[in-house]
Amino acid sequence: MVRPLTAYWTRCTQILTPSIRRVVANIRQVGYKQAWRDLQYIGEFKAGKFMGQDEHGNKYYENLDDTLWRHRWVDFASHDFNASQVTPEWHAWVSHMRHDPPNADPVMQASKQPWQIPHFENLTGTRGAFKTYSTTAKKINDWEPKVAARQ
């Protein structure tokens, strides 16, 4: 009974030790203020190479020493961020559809057309959301009771 528990504890310390080492190294690299901000907004301490910025002010980073498929991330410009604020070009890079970031990829830069509209976020759930209106007359009217004055 003691042996499996010891093996389990040894495996846990092997997994956690590099993680603690990585956290301390990331805090040293970015500083305490940025590390605290990353912890509040991203949920972990991140440090990496700045890859670029989009027209909304979002900053994109990469750290190839980080966990696989989690080594690219976005630092959103606004505090109340939404995933739809990421432009399609940068989304392709963050999601590993493109190897190079859009500002360094000649194919992505050449694919910009003058007729394309600028990217804007999804406004669902906000005042700017699209609301349909009807051009036909109502078939059912709202009931508005007539209240008689008390005597």
Buried (B, 14 or more C-beta within 10 A) or exposed (E): EEEEEEEEEEEEEEEEEEEEEBBEEBBEBBEEEBBEEBBEEEEBBBBBEEBBBBEBEBBBBBBEEBEEEEBBBBBBEEEEBBEEBBBEBBBBBBEEEBEEBBBEBEEBEEEEEEEEEEBEBEEEEEEEEEEEEEEEEEEEEEEEEEEEEEE
